[in-house]
Amino acid sequence: MSENSSAPHGLGPIVTRAISVWGLLVLLLLLVVIFSLLKPDTFLTYFNIRSILSNKSVQAMVALSVFIPMTANQFDLSAGFNIGISQVLAIGLQGQGMPWWGAALAVVLLGAVVGLINGLLVTRIRIDSFIATLGTGTVLYGLNAWYTGGQQVLANLPPEFLAISGNLWIIPAPAIYVFVIAMALWLVFEYLPLGRYLYVLGASPRAAELNGISAKRYITLGFIAAGALAAFAGVVLQSQLQVGQSSVGQEYLLPSFTAALLGATSIRPGRVNVWGTVLAVAVLAVAVAGLNQLGAPFFVEPLFNGSMLILAVGLAVQAAHRRSKRGTEADRAASAAATAPVGD
């Protein structure tokens, strides 16, 4: 009887854990099945899948860029403005005679400089990352408006630059970039000291300080990587758009934070993680694409993204609270076991 009565008790935590870890993947599969049944002729087609992969890969890169400083509990609100000025300069510099590879490299380096400025403002001057990066982003927006004069930027782009957003066999190249970047970030944050140090800085700055982990060095490096990645996303975006517009860029910020925070509820519940972020981008992309095919009006996407952001923050806070509670209970159990009298 005791074995039978204990079986459900033992199964419950396993099921709960599985749902919390793989919930986003299950949701993604359910969305694909539902929209495929509702729109069998258009949704699960190569054209639609390619469109989602190509269009949302830039979104995924921006989400991974904001994910990097978020591991250290820092927020990069300049990412949307960074991608905006990057896509304009990627075509503007070519129009001024710079070769395509030189323009792309210059834009990525500029993004790294923006990240360096963000890191210095946060770690040296000690401005809150929310305020510092919002200020930096606003400056970038002003510079973008000054450079374009409010007009579109046009240039003859070479085929090599356009190939950046082309296909590799039947797979859109931007999707391959996302996979390579995600793999690299996963290796860094799971197996290398740099990633672990950023997680420690995000969880407990005091503990990091006691262990000799330099917040100034590693948080600044995180912002530099985030700025360079957002700028690279701008280069890929320009290869797709083939025209520079100062109004483009800011719309990527909200979905990126939504994806990073929603990703914290899956794979590694309670903390932001690479594959959770990628899965969250896929969920948002499939949901929006399906709703559009069902004839949803244009304003549904921002309503959906805003609602998902609120939900993501709530779920992430709850997951972090449960993670902290489990850690506290484990510490108490270990302390009790250590102080318990030894029996015969």
C-alpha positions, 0 to 999 in steps of 0.5 A: 500500500505504501508503494502505491500511495507514494507513486503519485507523490513521486510522479507529480514533481517529475511531471511538473518539472518536465512541463516547466522545462519543455513547456515552450517546446510543447506550446510551439508544437501545439501552435504548429498543429493548430495553425496547420489544421486551420490553414492547411493550404498555406501555413505548413508550406516551404514558402511560409516556413522560409518566410518565418525563418528569414524574417524572424532570424533578425529578431532572434539575433536581437533577442540573443543580444539583449540576453547577454547582459541580462544574465548579469541582471543588466538591461540593454535598451539601446539594442533597438536603436543600435540595429536602427543606425546599423542598418542605415550605415550599412547601406550609407557607407557603401553609398559613399564608396566603402566596399561592402565588407568594410561597411559591414565590419565598420558597423559591427565595430561601431556596435561594439563601441556602443556596447563599451560605452554602455558598459562604462556608464554602468560599471564605472559611472554606476548609472543604472543600466535601464537609464544608461542604455535608454540614454545611449539609444536615444543618442543613437536615434538622434544621430540616425535622424541627423545622418538620414535627414529623415529621408530614405538612404539608397545605394547600389548594393553588390550581390555579395552583400545581398547574399548575406540574407540569401539561401544556403541550399534551401535554408535562409542564411540568417537562420544559420547565423542564429544557430551558429550564434546560439551554439557559441553563446550556449558553449560560453554560458554553459562551459566557459568561465565568462558565462558562469561569471556573468550568471554569478554577477546576476545572481549575487554581486556580493558573492561574485566580489568575494570570489574575485569576479570583476563586475567592471570587466565582465559586465562591460564585456557582456555589453560589448558582445551585445552591441556587436551582435545587435549591429550584426543583426542590423547588417543582416536586416539591411541586406534584406531591406536594401534601403535605409530608413531611420524609423526602422529598429525600435520595433525589435526591442519589445519582442526581444525582451519578451523572448529573453524573459519568456525563455527564462521560463523554459529549459532552465526555469528561473534564469535566462538561457540561450535555447529558451530564448530561441524557443520563445522567439519561435513561439512568438513568430509562429503565433504571429504568423498564424494569426496573420494568416487567419486574418487578424488586423495589424494591431494584433501583433503589438497587443500580443507582444505586450501581453506576452511580455507581461506574462513572461515577466510574471512567469520568470519572477515566479520561476526565480522565486521557486528556484530560490525557495528550493535553494533555501530549503536545500541549504536548511536541510544540509544545515540540519543534517550537519548539526544532527546528533550521530546515532548508534 
